[in-house]
Amino acid sequence: MPTKYLAEDERLLVGIKPEGLETVDPAAIEALYQQDPNRLVLGSTPYLALYNFGKKFYDPQQIQERIQKQEARKKEKIEEAGTDSAKIQRQRLKFDARIERLEERMKEGNFLMQLGEPPAIYDSTLMEETMDQIDIYLNAKGYFNHQTSYRKEVKDDKFVTVTINIEENVPYRYTEFTYGIQDDDIRQLVQSTANRSLLQLGEKYDEDILTAERDRIYTLLRNRGYFDFARAYIEFEVDTFSTRRAATIKTIIQNPEQDSTHRLYTLNKVYFKTDADRFGIPRDTILYNGIHYVAYKHKFSPEILDKKIDIYPGQRYSQLRTSTTQRKLAELDVFQFNNVLYSKLETTSDSSYLLNAYINALPAKKFQETIEVGLNYTERVPGPFASIRLRVRNVFGGAENLDLGLRGGIEGQASFTDPNNVVLIKEFGADAALSFPVILFPFTNKSLLSEYSPRTRIYSGYTSSDREQYTRTSYQLGLDYIWQIIRNPLRPPVMQFIFSPVNLNIVQGEILDNTFRQSLINNSEGSRSLIESFSDGIISFIGFNFIYNTNDFTQTRNARYFRTLVEVGGLSKELGLDIGYNNLQTFQYAKINPDYRRYIPLGKQRYFVYRLSGGVASPIFKSEVLPYEKHFFAGGASSVRAWQSRRLGLGSYASIKPVEVDNPEEPYSVGVERDFSLEQPGEVLIEANVEYRFNIFSFLNGAVFVDAGNVWLLQEDVNRPKANFEFNRFYKELAVGTGFGIRFDLAVLILRFDLATKVYDPGGLYGNRFILDDFRFSDFFTRNSQSTLQIGIGYPF
């Protein structure tokens, strides 16, 4: 019993629920609780039970004795070190780390106690503090006439549930704005930008918005030359009228104590230092476009660096231009760090105020290698993979970066001929990419899109795949133009554009399994030629990729993500240019693949996330063949997770195979079962994923998810009935899977384990489509067609 450790007068807090909210976010109220209740799962408290179980093995006296022993050993080792200061420091650091870990264990408990949660003993004092915080919050949001109360319910004499009643009532709204600004220039500037103010007539009073408006005015003035301006000069005088529920705001900007006005600063000289200081040795100076480039040895082209600088002599001081300069230099990835410092010059006779700017950039290492080693886990077989990458910075002195990479891996897959056996898929490759920090295009003087952090990337690569059914080798050559739009210099880019005018892939392969060949031939009759998509060929295409993303790497923001990829292949043939040679087939096709994702924080490290993805790919002009690599596939760790990678589809068509039936009365009877050994390439893709993410403990997160999706053909295939896409039935052919995930957030990466099982199989035999009843937990650890264990790096979306 979770209450057996409670004293007679103690009660366990198991729930707090706000009621009556109409416009206020419940998550904002939950964040104000001064006491978190114990979590209930199906009416029980498993986290508290885990804590109590771990407490049986917790001995604070023993831990204290170990701390004392470590402190004694530390003192002994330091005395043995004598006057050797380096040795003393090593010993101190070693023992301090041990003592710190023991002290943390003393405070937080053992691992099981940390995984669980301590008993939340109901405290009426903390409940009153919670109500005080709610009152403060509601007042800050303009609900000055709100009313709050709470009631406590006790169940079984030991469990307490608290219901907080909140009556928001009518909020106060802005009815008038006035100004109290003594500096005439600043008053005119603030009033001229009033249309951009975050405070608007009729909007609800909100102290957070007032703070944001203070930041807006501060940023405005800092970007218009007011180098010395501080937020403390800005005040808001608020008058509220209870009868009208009205709020009037007076914006006040004080003058500095020593002056009657605020000082405007202009840049006098700008210096750019591109190497570390070596005291006593003079640097060489190059003057380019008004900037003084100083270095012992000029390794970076001033022409290129000039396109990354937004501050020049004669400009008013601007914090925005300072930040964009730092960001653009950082994006070059040739400097370890950079900063911009300013120094004031003595006032001249005309009473103007001048600054000298100093851009300091320390070069990064010329060579940087990255090695990655890991394991894939598919078909219950671990498969190692490894990659090594080398970056060579500033190759030609113009901040160009050369990336070289080698990669290889082995992955398990069910045998095509015998599903009870597992074969190993071997894949390896190499690539090289040279990027330039400008758009290399004729007649642009390297200035095209210079405000949008442009890059030109030339790419070449080689990939070899060796599977049981076939081998496939690809040689790639590409040219990409990349640029991005950034709303805030201190945040990642919101929009990124990638235009690929040149992409050339030479694909060669060989079908190794005759059964697989015959399957391709059978599925090619009366439809697009699937067997020909395996032919050796040249794939040339023009591509465009657009990405809109307001999230961060940790995916913790209230954000949206949208990506769309468009490709058109084989246009050269229409222009009269035949690039085929040596009997290599050329392909003409079009492909579009949009992907939308939504991230919604729910508070307390909980998130609701969903994704919608789709796509269409088709041969165009007179072509009847779509390259195999350009098909869509469903199933896998980042798709519909209850199906193995590339094994979901097509539509409600069921790929089957004969099997012997164990029937004593008919020893040679044969039946059929679903065949999931073949990849299912499609021309239409629809996928949807919904995931609820939550924190379990510290670095351990959980997720509950539902996936749906499928792939289809565009045209009807007589050999695969109902494999084609039809508007009147496609929604009935969406496969559905569900499951539970465990994610280890290890800071540098996220290791993901997703346990998924099939709910609805549109290709179920004999009309047996709802198959959740077939689920057995042991399926996750055996080879079967019902459930899968998917392992991945990072979030699925």
C-alpha angles and dihedrals in degrees: 000000000000091000099052092095093053123106118243094262096041125102130194116237107220104163147017118188127181117215134187098037114147107165105003115095109248089215089062090055092047090055089062096060110123090200124039114214123230110267118251122213115186090337095309134096105232095165091054090046090053090050092050091048092051091048089065087069095042116105111173092182090058091049090050090052090052090051091052091048091052091049090051091049090048091053091047094050093047090052090049090053090062111184096344098120095187092053091045090053093049092050092046093051092046096050095038089057091051093047091048091054091049092048090051090051089049091053102037101030128229126318095275091049090051091047090053128043131250120247113281100222108200110250118189091199092058089046090056089049088052090054090049090053091049090052091050091048095049091048089051088054093052100261095126093154096050123131126211136184138152139212129208123217122194120202124192087356091279111058119079125198119183124204116197114206114206126184106189097187120186113328124227117256135200113264104164140019124199135171136229102185118145097190106082095205093051093045091054091047094050093045092047090058095044090114087066093049117125088221112080132173113266095021121124119266109257127171091204089058090049089054090048090050090052088053091049093053091044091051091045092055094042088054093050098059104279096131095168097045116125133192090240089074090066121082135167121215109204125197120185127195110202095196093057096028086230132147125200120197126206115194111213125190114185124211119239114268095241097046139046090222139024117263123249114212129206126196113251105180134357122210125191117199115192105181141045121277119267104186118227095021118101120229127228117244129214119188111211125168091339095309122115108222109197125187142138087235121010104230097159126066112245088210091063096039090050090064089058096051122090099175120082138165113278095031124118112251111270128184089199094056088046091054095044090051091053092046095049092049091049091052090060088070092211096103126069089213140334137199139179120225129185132207125194122234123216114271113269126221093266090059094242119144120228137194132195114214123214119195110196119191124175112204118241123230113294092226126036124177128195124195124191125186126175150132133258117206115206130147086010089291122116114228121192123222132182139179136184125197131187124197119198110195129212093004098176100018095263097096091266116158125207118203122195123184143181123188139172140166148167124223133183122238134174110261115257092220098038116023090193090067128067124221126195122244113210122202131171137160150161134218142181128199130182116195129193122198092230139056106264103209131134118270095008100105086222089286102105111127089351091155092060103060094255126198136185115208127191111196137188128175147168126210130180124189122188113191133165092253101038148351122233130190125187131191115194136194123175147165120208132186111201130187135157144200120226123194096187121031090215095055135064118272116283097206130030128186126197118186115187110189094168124045122152123177125178110199124192129173150149131224108229103182119066092202089055090047091052090049090054091048092049091050092048097060113102093002143064107314107262092175091056091053085070092056120114108265154146118256113197121172147158114230140189126192125188124188127187113185130164095173131093132230093272092050093227101130131094091254151150131220127194128174130173128182123197124186132177115187133195099020090138089071091057089051091056096257113126108195095175120113140168091024092301111156120236122216131214115196146135127221136182126182119178121184126188126187133181126199117195120181113215097187131258093057093304122133138182111209132177137176135199118194133172144157149177127209125179143160111256138203107011096332119117099183129083115198111252092235091056096058121102121245131194132203131055143088095316099032131043095342099199089070125065118251114294093354102106119100169331103197109276092327111122120213105214140183133196120257134182114255118222098231119145091199093054108031094181100043117137129205136174135244137180115285112216095167096094126078111240111218114194139184097213125050131190122172135166128182131186121189135178110202125194141165118254100178135337106304093001116095132177137206139194114203146178121201129191133177151104145190127239142184120250095224131045116263118203091205093052109040116203092010090116126086118258125174093218094059112016092099089059089055099057108120113222129207133170138189152135129272137204119203127189109207101205095171094238092052143357116238110205132199115183121186108199135175133188119257103171125018111188089198095052113146122249091008092298097140104140100071105159088112088067091065118120121175090225088063089081090068099041135062107263143132098240106065139019140195109220119195121192147155116247130359118318089237 
